[in-house]
Amino acid sequence: MKKIATGTLAALLIASGCQDDTTTDEKETEPSNPSGFAFEQLGEFYIGSESGDSSSQSFIHSYIPTNADESSVVMVPGLGLSSYIYNTTPDGRNGWAYHFAEDGHPVYTVDTSDLVVSGLNPEPFQAVKSGQADPSTQPSLSDWEEGTVWARWGFGSSEGQPYEDTQYPTESIDQFFNAIPPQISQTNASSGSSQGNSSAQSSQQGQGKASGGQRTGTDTTSGKASSSRVNTQEVENMIKLLEDKGPSVLLVHSMGGEIGYEVARQRPDLVKALVAIEPVGSPTNEEEVIEKFADIPYLIVYGDYIESRNQTGRLEATKTTAQIIRDNGGTAEVIELTEEGIDGNTHIMMQDKNNEEIATIITEWLDENVE
């Protein structure tokens, strides 16, 4: 049976003082904490569950540092991935949630509403089992196939063959795949066709999103946004989260970019900046970019092996967006890590061995460009 793991919360524990009757020589040395960093609160909560339907809710993990003095950051994962990619790494290092919090940012990592880990409504399955509903109405479950994502995400040339300079901790990659939760796709009762994020799944050509068999379709390398691919429930949930926590930085990954861009379209007042990690859907319509995005600081980060991963179209789309924003007085930058002399980074760079270095690049950019 496939194991499902979720990220766990961790904090530093500082030892209490010694007993009064202990002599100087007997006193134990207290653990040092040179940076003075600590968490004020580590928590988890749901948002979007007001209807009572657990399948509509997102699961949020909060990392609130003591004396937080920077903008909140909401971290949205890519398609079929979970908050695990931000919470920790396969080899047990601190994730971006920790590093951003250490820099003073309250952090909220997201398990999207289409993941089993966020809540699975059993009623459609029970109805089919009891014969009260047609099997075509039952939601389907899918997850990523290991064999096809190695090359697609830049781990290596093929499964089990990491690139010599890969930054991903491939020796622990089994932990990564164990942590991928099933994704739920709703179905249309009359036709049996998948709804929800199924069109997004089919757009990931060659990426190995599977439900019984591999899904294939048209690659979205053009970078053009399509509302049909947007998880509308997740957009609603993220807007609710930002309304509750206040205007924040939206950090989005891959297909999560579609969610971030749509939130910015609908509520630009809630988005203090957009940070996009190898995103899908960067808007390229000049009129729309000027109207909706020119006033939002925009940072894009890309890793290595872009051509072999068929990411050139998406990269060019982000460059187009950034240029339009700059031409109209806004702030936007595309960082290609290889041009900074940083090689081997993957599509899952937030878990790469140099994830702290990349986190520092991003937080320094936010310090300079976000009020």
N, C-alpha and C positions, 0 to 999 in steps of 0.2 A: 504494500500500500504506500502511496506517495505521502511522504511526511510534509506537513505544512508548518512553517515556523513564522512567527512574527517577531518584529524587533522588540527588544526589551529595554527598559529604562535603567540607566546606571548613574550613580552619583558618587562623589568622593566622600568618605566618612573620615572625619577628623577625630582622633582619639581624645578622650576626656582627660582632665588633669589627674595627677597622681594623688594618692592619699596623703593627708597631712603628716602622718607619722613615718613617712618614708624618708630615709636619709638622702643627702645629695648624691652620694655614690650609688644608691640603689634606684634612684629615679630613672625611668625609662625615657628615652628620647622620643618626643612627639613627632609624628610624620610631618615633613615639611610640605608647604603648599606655596611656593614662591610667588605664583601669579595671584594668589588670593581668590581664585575663581571658585565659585560654588553655585549650585542651583537653589533658587528660592522655591521653585515648584516644578515637579514633574507629574504630569497628569495625562489622562485619556478621557475623551468624551465623544459623543455622537452629535452630528448636526444633520438636519434634513429629515428627522424621524417624526416630525409633528403629526404626520398622517397616520402613524401607527404601523406603517408598512416598513419592515426592517430592510427591505430591498432598496429603499430610496435613501438610506442614510449613509453618510460618510463617517469613517472612524478617524478621529484626530488625536495625535499624540503631541503634547505640549512640553517644551523645554524652556523654562523661564529662568534666566540667570538673575542672581542677586545684583541689585544696582544696575538693571538694564538701562542703557542710555542710547540705544540705536533703534532703528525702525524694526518692526516685527517682520519676519520672513515666513511666508507660507510656501512649503515645498510640495509640489505636485509631481508624482511619478509618471512615467510613460505607460503606454498601453499594456495591460496585463501584469504590471509590476506594482509593488507595494511600497509602503513607507520604509520597509527594510533597507532599501537602497540608500536612504538618507540616515537611518538610525544607527547603523553599524556597518561593518565590513565582514566578508566571509572569513577572514583570518583574525577577527576579533579586535581590530583597531577602532578608534573613535570615528563615527560618521560625521557627515557635514552638520547634522543637527547640533552635535557637541561643539564643533569648531566655530560655527556661526554664533552660538550662544556664548562661547568663550569670548568672542569679540564684542559682546554686549547686546546681541539681537535676541529678543524673544522669538522662538522658533515653533512653528506648527507643521508637522509632517502629516501627510494625508494618505489614508487608504480609501480609494475612490469607491463610490456607491455600487459599482458593477463587480466588485470583488467579494468572494464568499466570506473573507475575513471581516468585512464590514457588516455583514448580516445577510442571511439567506432565508427567504420566505419559503417555508416548506409546503404551503398550501397547493401550488400548482403540481408539485410532485405527488402529493397525497391524492389529489383529485384524479390524476392519471392512474395511479396504482389501484384506486378503488373502482375504476371504470366510469367515474363521473365526468371525465374530460377526455377528449381525443389526445393521443400521444403527441400530435403536432403542436399542441399548446404548451407542452412542457419546455421550460427554458433549457438551453444547452450550456454545458460547462466546457471551457477550453483552457489550455495553458501552453507555454512555450515548449517547443521541441529543442532539446539540447543540441542535436547534431547540426541544425541549420543556423543557429545564432552565433556559433564560434566565429565564423568568417564575417557574418553580417554585422556583428557588433565589435569586431576588431580584436577578439581574444587571440586568434591565431588563424592559420591558413585553412585548417579543417579541425574537426572535433579531436581533442586530445593533442593537438599540435600547436602549442602557443608560439607566437612570434618571439624571437630572441629578445627583443626590446619591449615586450608587452609590459605595461604597468599594472595589469590586472593580476591579482593573486590567484593564478590558475591552479596552484597546488591545493587550494581550498574551494574550488569552484563547485564542488558537490553541495556545499552549504548554500551557495547562491541559488542553485536550482531547487534545493529542498525548500527554500523560502518563497518560491513563486506560488501564489495562491491561485486556485481556479477562478476564472472570470466567467461571469454570468451573462448570457445573451438571451434576451426575451424573444418570444416567437409570436408570429401572427396566427391567430387561431384559424383563419380561413384559408391561408395559403401555406402555412408552416414555415414561412421564411423568417430568417432571424431579423430582429429589430435591435434597438439600442445601439451598441457599439459594433454590431456585426459588420457594417460597412467599413468602419475603421479597421477592423481586423483584416478584412479582405484586401485593404489597400496596402498591407505590409507584405508585398511580394517577396517571397523567398525567405521570410523571417521565421517561418515555422510555427505560426500560431495554429494550434491543432485542436480539433474536437472530433476524436475518432480518426480523423485523417488530416492531412496538412491543408491549410487554407492558402489559396493563392489569389492574386488579383492584380489590379493596376497599381504600380508604384507611384507614390505621391511626390516624386522628386521635383516636380514643378514648384512645390512650396505654396501653391495657391490654396487659400482657405476654402473649405466647403462646409456649409452649415450642416449638411447631412451627416458629416463625420463627427460632429460635436456631441459629446455626452451632455445633453441639456440638463439632466438631473444634477450632474456634477457642477455645471455652471451655476445653477441655482444655489447649490450647497456652498460653493465658494463665495458667492455674493453674500449669503447669510453669515458665513464665517467672518468676512471682512467687515460687514456691518456691525457685528458683535465685537470684534477685536480692534476695529479702527483701520484706516488706510494703511496698507502694508506693501512690502515688496513681494511680488509673485515670482517664485523661482520654479520654472517648468522644464520638464524633460521630454524630448521626443514627441509622441502623440499628445502628451500633456500640454504641449504648446497650444493645441487647438482650444483647450479649456481656458488657458490664460488669455489668449487673444480675444476670445468671446467675452470673458469677464471684462476686459479692458474696453471692448466695444460698448457694452451695456452700461458699465459703471466706471468710467475712467477716473472719477473722483475718489475711488477706493484703491486705486493702484498707484503706489508711490514710485515703483519702478518695475520693469519686466527684465528678468534674467532668464535667458533661454539656453538650455543645454542641448545642442544638436536638435533643434525643434522641427516639427512638422507644422506647416500652415502659416509661416511668416507672411503677413499681408504685403502685397505688392501693388495693389491699386493705389495710384498716387493720390487721388482725391480722398479715399478712405484713410490712408496713412496720415495725410495732413489734418484731416478732421478729427480722427480718433486717437492717433498715436504720437503725434509730433510733440506733445507736451509731457510724454511719459519717458523718462530715461530708459534706454533700451540697451542691454548688454547681451551678446551672443558669444558662446564659447564652443569651439570645435576641437576634437582630438585628432588622432593620426589615422592613416590609411583611408582617407576620405574617398579617393577614387575607387579603390577595390571594394569599398563598402557601399558604393553607389549613392554617395551623399552629396555629390557635387551640385545637383540641382537645388537641393534644400539650402546648401551653403550659399549659392548665388542668390537665392530668394532673400536670405537674411541680409546679404550685402546690399541688395536693392532697397529693402526696407530702411536699413540704416542710412543709406545715402539720401533718401527722400527726407528722412527726419532731420539730418544735418543741414540739408539745403534749405530747410524751413525753420532754422534756428533752434532745433532741438538737440538733445544729447543722445548719441548712439555710437556703439563700437562693436566690431566683430573681432574677437580674439581667436586666432588660429594658433594653438599651442605650439605647433611645429615651427612656426615663424618666430616664436619666442625661445627657440632652442630646447623645447620640451617635447620629447618624442615618446611614442608608445602608448599614448592614452587612448582609451576605448570609449565606446558609447556609454558605458557605465562608469564614467570617470569619477563620480562621487564616491566610488569604492576602490579606485585605483590606489596603488601603493603610495603615490604622491598626492593623495586626495587633500591632505592638509595644505600643500603648496597651492593647489588650485583654489581651495577655499579662501586662502589669503589673497590671491589675485582678485577674486570676486569681492570680498569684503573691503579691500582697499579701494576698489572702483566705486563701491557703494558709498564709502566714506567721502569720496571726492565729489560725487555727483548727485547724491540724494540728501535732501534737507531733513 
